[in-house]
Amino acid sequence: MALSSNSYFQVTDRDLHLPATIIAGSFILVALVLSFFLIFQQLRSYTNPAIISLLNPKLSLACDILRNCYEAFAFYSFGRYLVACLGKLSSLFSFLFPASAITI
């Protein structure tokens, strides 16, 4: 007696559920381990001073100021990029803060 096409797919889906769950769980585990590793590396490296500051401690303040200016410029550039992609500033605000999300 042959199986109908509907029952064939039900048997196949039932057989694939456990392997698919195991594969998905392993990918999640790898992503979590890798994410935590990279986050902790960033935190460890961020607290270390720059090489220039280690060579000449008098330049430490200048390095901090330059780093802060670079970060501010990066944020500004990203904001300008968003405005350029979305057209104008009002469309940027409507994209970032939709009216349905704002409740008073």
C-alpha positions as CSV (number, residue, x, y, z in Angstrom):
1,M,0.0,0.0,0.0
2,A,1.5,3.3,-1.1
3,L,1.6,6.4,1.1
4,S,-0.2,9.5,-0.1
5,S,1.9,12.5,-0.8
6,N,0.4,14.3,2.3
7,S,1.3,11.5,4.7
8,Y,4.8,11.2,3.1
9,F,5.6,14.8,4.0
10,Q,4.3,14.3,7.5
11,V,6.6,11.4,8.1
12,T,9.6,13.3,6.6
13,D,8.9,16.4,8.7
14,R,8.6,14.3,11.8
15,D,12.0,12.7,11.0
16,L,13.7,16.0,10.4
17,H,12.5,17.9,13.5
18,L,15.1,16.5,15.9
19,P,18.2,17.0,13.6
20,A,17.0,20.5,12.7
21,T,16.6,21.4,16.4
22,I,20.1,20.0,17.2
23,I,21.7,21.9,14.3
24,A,19.9,25.2,15.2
25,G,20.9,24.8,18.8
26,S,24.6,24.2,17.9
27,F,24.6,27.4,15.7
28,I,23.1,29.4,18.6
29,L,25.7,28.0,21.0
30,V,28.5,28.9,18.6
31,A,27.1,32.4,18.1
32,L,26.8,33.0,21.8
33,V,30.3,31.8,22.6
34,L,31.8,33.9,19.8
35,S,29.8,37.0,20.8
36,F,30.9,36.8,24.4
37,F,34.5,36.2,23.4
38,L,34.5,39.2,21.2
39,I,32.7,41.4,23.7
40,F,35.3,40.5,26.4
41,Q,38.2,41.1,24.1
42,Q,36.8,44.5,23.2
43,L,36.3,45.4,26.9
44,R,39.9,44.2,27.7
45,S,41.4,46.2,24.8
46,Y,39.3,49.3,25.4
47,T,40.8,49.8,29.0
48,N,44.3,49.5,27.7
49,P,45.9,52.8,26.8
50,A,47.2,53.5,23.2
51,I,50.8,52.6,22.4
52,I,51.6,56.3,21.9
53,S,50.4,56.9,25.5
54,L,52.7,54.2,26.8
55,L,55.7,55.6,25.0
56,N,55.1,59.2,26.1
57,P,52.6,59.7,29.0
58,K,52.4,63.4,28.2
59,L,50.6,62.6,25.0
60,S,47.9,60.6,26.8
61,L,45.4,63.5,27.0
62,A,45.9,64.3,23.4
63,C,45.3,60.7,22.4
64,D,42.1,60.6,24.4
65,I,40.9,63.9,22.8
66,L,41.7,62.6,19.3
67,R,39.9,59.3,20.0
68,N,36.8,61.2,21.2
69,C,36.9,63.5,18.2
70,Y,37.1,60.5,15.9
71,E,34.1,58.8,17.6
72,A,32.1,62.0,17.3
73,F,33.0,62.3,13.6
74,A,32.0,58.6,13.1
75,F,28.6,59.2,14.7
76,Y,28.1,62.4,12.7
77,S,29.0,60.6,9.4
78,F,26.6,57.8,10.2
79,G,23.8,60.3,10.9
80,R,24.6,62.1,7.6
81,Y,24.6,58.7,5.8
82,L,21.1,57.9,7.2
83,V,19.8,61.3,6.1
84,A,21.3,60.8,2.6
85,C,19.7,57.3,2.3
86,L,16.3,58.3,3.6
87,G,16.1,61.6,1.7
88,K,15.5,64.2,4.4
89,L,15.6,64.7,8.2
90,S,11.9,64.3,8.7
91,S,11.8,60.9,7.0
92,L,14.7,59.9,9.2
93,F,12.8,60.7,12.4
94,S,9.7,58.9,11.1
95,F,11.8,55.9,10.3
96,L,13.7,55.8,13.6
97,F,10.6,56.8,15.8
98,P,7.4,55.5,14.2
99,A,4.2,57.1,15.4
100,S,2.9,53.8,16.7
101,A,5.8,53.3,19.0
102,I,5.4,56.8,20.6
103,T,2.7,56.7,23.3
104,I,2.1,59.4,25.9
